[in-house]
Each structure stands twice: as structure tokens, then as C-alpha cells.
């Protein structure tokens, strides 16, 4: 049995090992109406999977001139795929260079006065050249004598494939019904075998092609198609489809934002006491005491108290609050909510009379700049000033506050989906994030909303917020009751108690008890397999004829000739199938050129970074 399996695998591999084999054995004969052989070559059959087919959908014949340019390029087409050529034309310009999607035409034999053309199709679906700019062409290279001698003749197969590939790309883009199944190079000509395989219709505007421009429409169209499909509806109504009762729960994850603007009195205000309030923008000063000279008569020694109550509404908006200025005659104390915060002289700390003589025979001035913010918590606070006067005196205290009255945004994320998300019986079915469908039918769509900036609040108090989302609308699919689950205890026991050489089992008896058993077993020899697929590495010299906006790249190099590197899968005899002109660099084996690939990619990346234009001198 193993030998039969190996033989079948080898036969299959011989027919499908690479893209060329698949094309030769299946695609080309299948789409062109030729017989297709089975894997073992014992039987043949002729499939009919194309509405129309032709042996020559497109033929391109070229004739290089003495200057190396393609002086003549004749294009023949079978436009209706009826098997006969019905359209022949010649390019109106010589071809000096070839691009993946067009051609370059210069003064013959030179790379001067070049014009650039892109392949296109007119309304009658005939090929044409449209003049364009060089950056709109891709993969251009030079073929005339300005870049080397005999380039077109020496590289005729690749020249024909590149030239014809641009034409085929324009044709199949304009009319997606047609496909190319084979390209045959015959001397200076290349012939493409084509077929109409996408749809049997005369209208090139196929409904299926709309998904290329709008991939998200596939999901909605697939659902609409499934609702009308009897097979799908039969499966949906079967026991497996209706065995689980589902409940859909809808919820939101919303970013709630409240914008506030507070006035000075909303943050900090004088409730009672004091004798004056001075405002200046978002700053305010409160004055207290009896500042007029000798307005207090103390006699031998008297105590005078002045109180002011400040109400704190929002301490987070108090930028600064300080006792900035005092003057007194003769002793002073300042208390906040009964706690002594300043005394002058400092020795007076009691609630009674000063510890020395009251009369100090002058008015004392000070600027304590005492920080009051630590004391101004939400609520009412009493600020008390006491002065001890001998004979005559006065007292003054000034409190200065800076208030933040700007617009502020207070936000919180209200997650109403936490219960469903934490339920193991629930799965996310659909999600809409700020109008973008990120989940549908239990699968991610691959779409994500861009970071948004919104203006919150009112016209008199706007706040700009930039967030990754503001509203997520979700639907969860939750199981209400489930079908009976199978008993997997026996399988679990076998897996947990078996080894490489012993198979353990536990079976339930008729009376409900369990019996255990063990027996030896061994897996069949699986044989050995190679550590890798043997490959070889070769190289062949090639002149650099690549073209860019500034001209031919090779003309700007000291040595325009380099090497192309190729990798080949080795044959059954472990021989390297090197192509013509190729030199073997590494013989057949398990090659690992990853470090070399990394160095090459890093070199290209850094070279590209050095070429980036900046706004300043670097």
C-alpha cells in the first residue's frame, strides 16, 4: 500500500509540481478544447469549460533594426475568438525600450528625445498606445544600441514576453471575460492562446468584476444569495442548524464627554467677612481687617479678631491661592479653620495674650506669600486674623487667588457590553465603530475607523478632542440552551494513559461500572523524508539596461554588467537544471540564503532613505 501511495504521489507531482506543469497538462488543453490525461495517463477526456477558444488570440511579430530598436512591431488578433485572425496593425513608433505596461520610443540608436507610451484599449476593444509620463510606466529597460549591441536579438524570448505581457494586461483588464492559457515563442514572434472562460456573455461589464472596486459588497451579496438558496435554507433548518437556541444582545461602548466652564465664584467665593473683593480677569483679591491708621484702640493690651469665610466649589481649578500681604500694629496671628498658619512675632502661638509687651511702637509690614491651596478643600473655610494692640494700632491682610475658568472636558467610557463579553456563551456577531463595520456575521471585516477629532461642548465653550473611537455599537450572539454534549471521557482517558508502546482504554460496562485494559501497539514505520527540497543557485551575466526618468541606469554605473541570480529545484538525480549561459554558484542541497536576502533588503531600504528629499540641509 505504501509503494502504491508513493507511486501515485510521484505521478501527481510529475503533472502538478510547478506552474508550468499545471499549465501544460491541464490549463492549456482544458481551455483550448484539447484532451486532458488522468494522473496515471490511463484515460483521456476532453473538457468543455470555455464558451469560446482560439489558438491565436494575440500574435506579436517584431523585427529589430540596425540601431537595435524594434523597427517593426506587427500585432495580429482574433478579436471574436472564432479561430481566425481578423485584425492586424503595426505600431506607429519604433520601440527603444520596453516597460511592463508600455513602451519607450526614442531617436533610433540613442536614448534622446524619448516619448513614453502606455498600453490601452479603445471603445472597440482594440489595442492602442497612449502617450504618458515616465513615472506612470513600470519596469522599463532599454533595448537599442545606446545600451549595448544586439540586445533585442540576444534576449528575444524575454523581450517578446515583456512586450506581449503589456498588451495582454491591457486587453484582459478591459474585458475580464477572456483569459490567456499559453504563450508560445517562435523566433521573433510570440503567440498567445486565449479563451472566454469567465462568463458566456457578450457583455464585457460582468457583475462579478464589481467586487474588485468594492470588496465589501461580497458579504451582503453572499447573504442575499444564501437566503434564496434551497440547499442553504435546508441546512439552516436542519437539526444541526436549529439545535442551539440563540439570543442576540445589543449594547454600546460609548465615550461620554461633559464640557464645563466655571466662573470665579463657582470655584472660590467669599461668603462672609472681609471688607472688599477686587477682581481682575480670572484673578481675585480679598481684603480683611481694619487698615486705617490707629483705628484700633487697645489701651494697655487688647485683642481684635477679624474673620472671613471662603467657599470652595472646585479645588482642581484653583491655580494659586496665597496670603500675599499683611501689615499690623503690634502683634498678629492668622488661622485657617482654627489652625495657626502664621504668627508675627513667631513666639505668639497661644490663644491668649502675647508673651511679651503689647506695644511695639510701630507698624510692621510683611509679605509672607503663604500658600493656602492645601487648606482649601471643597466646602467652607474660615480665615481668621487676630491682632494684639497696645495703645493704638491697625491690621490688614490680603489674600490673592488665580482661578482656571477655561473650558474643560470630562470624559468616561461607559461600557454596557461587559456582561455579554464576559459570558462564555456569547460571541461577538457584529460591531459598528463610529459608522464603520468592523465585525459582521461573527467575522472581522478588516476595516478600522480612522482617528477622529470632534468639537465637543457649545459654541461659547468648544473643546477639541481626538480619540480612536467615540461609539461602538455591538451585537452579541449568545447560546440560551445547547444540545447534549458527547461524552469524551473515554477518549480523554486513552490520551492521558497511553504511551508510545502501550494503548490504555477504559470502557463502560452494562451495569455502569468501568473496566480498564492495556495492550501493546506500535505505529508503522513512516520512513524517512529529506530534510528539505534540494535546490541549486546559479547566475548569468546581464547588462543593466533598466531605465528611469533620469535615463538608462547602466549609463551611470562604472560597470553596467552584473549578474542575474536564479534558484532551481534539483531533479531526481540531484542534478542542477541550469539554464543556457548560467554558472552554478551553489550545488544541489539545503541552501539558506536568508542572511544574504536580509542584507540586500536592508541595503535597498537604507539607499532609499538616503534619497528622500527633506526640507532642510541634513
Buried (B, 14 or more C-beta within 10 A) or exposed (E): EEEEEEEEEEBEEEBEEEEEEEBEBBBBBBBBBBEBBEBEEEEEEEEEEBBBBBBBBBBBBBEBBEBBBBBBBBBBBBBEBEEEBEBEEEBEBBBBBBBBBBBBBBBBBBBEEBBBBBBBBEEEBBBBBBEBEBEEBEBBBBBBBBBBEEBBEEBBEEBBBBBBBBBBBBBBBBBBBBBBBBBEBEEBBBBBBBBBBBBEEEEBEEEEBEEEEEEEEEBEEEEEEEEEEEEEEEEEEEEEEEEEEBEEBEBEBBBEBEBBBBEBBBBBBBEEBBEEEEEEEBBBBBBBBBBEEEBBEBEEBBBBEBBBBBBBBBBEBBBEBBBBBBBBBBBBBBBBEEEBBBBBEEEBEEEEEBEEEBBBEEBBEEEBEBEBBEBBEEEEBBBBBBBBBBBBBBBBBBBBBBBBBEBBBEBEEEEBBEEBBEEEBBBBBBBBBBEEBBBBEEEEBEEEBEEEEEEBBEEEBEBEBEBEBBEBBBBBBBBEEEEEEEEEEEEEBEEEBBEEEEBBBBEEEEEEEEEEEEEEEEEEEEEEEEEEEBBBBBBBEEBBBBBEEEBBBBBEEEEBEEEEEBEBEBEEEEEBEBEEEBEEBBBBBEBEBEEEEEEEEEEEEEEEEEEEEEEEEE
